[in-house]
C-alpha cells in the first residue's frame, strides 16, 4: 500500500509540472548590407557651426529656435544651405544665408551690441 501511495504522489506532481513557455519565433534576418548602413547616409552628410556673440545671443537655424545661446562650438548641422539668425537679449538681430559643406565647420563672430 505504501508503494502505491508513493507512486500516486510522484505521478501527480509530474503531471502538474510547469511546461516551458513556447519559444518566440525567430526574428527575420536583415541582410548584412542593409544592417550596416547608417541611417544618416540616407539623409545626407553633416558639417558643424561655431558662432560667437555677446552673452545671451540666441541662435535660430532655418526658422527654428535651436535652444542654444552663444557661444556655440561644433554644433552638428546637415550639410547644405541654411538660414541663420542670431538675436541679442536686447532684440537686435542679424540674419544671413550660409552654406555648410560636408565635413566642414562654418565659423562666424557676431557683434550685435551697439
C-alpha positions in Angstrom: 0.0 0.0 0.0 2.8 2.4 0.8 4.3 1.8 -2.7 1.0 2.6 -4.4 0.6 5.9 -2.4 4.2 6.9 -3.2 3.8 6.2 -6.9 0.5 8.1 -7.0 2.1 11.2 -5.3 5.1 11.1 -7.8 2.7 10.9 -10.8 0.5 13.7 -9.6 3.5 16.1 -9.2 4.9 15.1 -12.6 1.6 15.7 -14.4 1.3 19.2 -12.9 4.8 20.3 -13.5 5.2 23.6 -15.4 5.8 23.2 -19.1 8.4 25.6 -20.6 6.8 28.5 -22.4 6.9 28.1 -26.2 9.9 30.0 -27.6 9.3 33.1 -29.7 9.5 32.6 -33.4 12.9 33.6 -34.8 13.1 37.2 -35.8 13.5 37.9 -39.5 17.1 38.3 -40.6 18.3 41.5 -42.1 20.9 41.3 -44.9 24.3 42.5 -43.7 24.5 45.3 -46.3 21.2 46.8 -45.0 22.0 46.4 -41.3 25.4 48.1 -41.7 24.0 51.2 -43.5 23.9 54.1 -41.1 20.6 56.0 -41.1 22.3 59.3 -41.6 23.7 58.1 -45.0 20.1 58.3 -46.3 19.6 61.8 -45.1 23.0 63.4 -46.0 26.3 64.2 -44.5 26.9 66.7 -41.7 29.1 69.8 -41.0 29.1 72.0 -37.9 28.6 75.6 -36.7 30.8 77.6 -34.4 29.5 81.0 -33.6 30.5 83.7 -31.1 28.4 86.7 -29.9 28.0 88.6 -26.7 26.5 86.5 -23.9 22.8 85.6 -24.2 22.6 85.8 -28.0 20.1 83.1 -29.2 20.8 81.1 -32.4 18.0 80.3 -34.8 18.5 77.9 -37.7 16.1 77.6 -40.7 13.4 79.5 -38.8 13.6 77.4 -35.7 15.0 78.3 -32.3 17.9 75.9 -31.6 17.7 76.4 -27.9 21.4 77.4 -27.9 22.9 80.6 -26.7 26.3 81.9 -28.0 29.0 80.9 -27.9 28.2 77.7 -29.9 31.1 75.4 -30.8 30.9 72.4 -33.2 27.1 72.2 -33.3 26.3 69.4 -35.8 24.1 70.5 -38.8 23.2 68.9 -42.0 25.4 69.9 -44.9 23.8 72.4 -47.3 22.2 75.8 -47.3 20.7 77.2 -44.1 19.1 80.4 -42.9 21.0 81.6 -39.8 19.6 84.2 -37.4 21.3 85.5 -34.2 19.2 87.6 -31.7 20.7 89.5 -28.8 19.0 89.7 -25.5 18.2 93.4 -26.3 16.3 92.3 -29.5 19.0 93.2 -32.1 19.3 90.6 -34.8 21.4 89.6 -37.7 20.2 87.2 -40.4 22.1 85.6 -43.2 22.1 82.7 -45.6 25.0 80.3 -45.1 26.2 77.1 -46.8 27.8 74.3 -44.6 30.0 72.0 -46.7 30.0 68.3 -45.7 32.6 67.6 -43.0 33.5 71.3 -42.6 32.9 73.9 -39.9 31.2 77.2 -40.5 32.6 79.8 -38.2 31.4 83.3 -37.6 31.6 86.1 -35.0 28.7 88.4 -34.4 28.7 91.8 -32.7 25.1 92.9 -32.0 25.7 95.2 -29.1 25.9 98.9 -30.1 
